[in-house]
Amino acid sequence: MKINIDTDPAIIEEALQVLSQHLEPSKLMRFLAVCNLDSVDYLNLKEKLFEGETVDSLYEKIKTLEDEDVI
């Protein structure tokens, strides 16, 4: 029987994908800062988190959250 064992970076990547789907980007970044995950490639993560976003679209999302008193 063969067992596939993911590498640590692969597990971290998967966990970050799950977290990014359930946390606001600012909370995810704070989480990463608290955990001090030095092996995380922030630029790669940023590209995945904000893929297809513009400054204007992010502003609208932030404004909506502020108006709903979420942040």
Contacts in CASP RR format, 6 or more apart in sequence:
PFRMAT RR
TARGET T0000
AUTHOR 0000-0000-0000
METHOD contacts of the structure
MODEL  1
MKINIDTDPAIIEEALQVLSQHLEPSKLMRFLAVCNLDSVDYLNLKEKLF
EGETVDSLYEKIKTLEDEDVI
6 14 0 8 1.000
8 39 0 8 1.000
9 39 0 8 1.000
12 37 0 8 1.000
12 39 0 8 1.000
12 40 0 8 1.000
16 28 0 8 1.000
16 32 0 8 1.000
16 40 0 8 1.000
16 45 0 8 1.000
17 48 0 8 1.000
19 28 0 8 1.000
19 31 0 8 1.000
20 28 0 8 1.000
20 45 0 8 1.000
20 48 0 8 1.000
20 49 0 8 1.000
23 31 0 8 1.000
24 65 0 8 1.000
24 70 0 8 1.000
24 71 0 8 1.000
25 49 0 8 1.000
25 50 0 8 1.000
26 71 0 8 1.000
28 49 0 8 1.000
32 40 0 8 1.000
32 42 0 8 1.000
32 45 0 8 1.000
50 58 0 8 1.000
62 71 0 8 1.000
65 71 0 8 1.000
END
